[in-house]
Amino acid sequence: AIMLPALQSSTLLILSTYLAKKTPVMLNWTVGPKVLEHCVNSADVDVIFTAERFLNKIKDQIPESLLSKMVLVEKE
C-alpha cells in the first residue's frame, strides 16, 4: 500500500509498484483510524510505503497495528 500526499514522487512509486507486478493500494489517512485499519485488513496489505516527514505529521492518527507495516521510502 502507499500512503503519501499527492506528489509527483507518489506517481513514480505507483508506477514502480505496477512494474514489480504488484497492485498498488492507495490509503487515505483522513478516513480515520478504524476505517484505515479495516481497509488495510480487507486488502490484505503487508507493507505500507510512506515518507518519514509525512508520517511524523499524522502518526497520532494512525492505528498502532499499522505502524509496524510502515516502510519509509527514504530509508530503503
Secondary structure, 3 states (H helix, E strand, C coil): CECCCCCHHHHHHHHHHHHCCCCCCECCHHHCHHHHHHHHHHCCCCCEEECHHHHHHHHHHCCHHHHCCEEECCCC
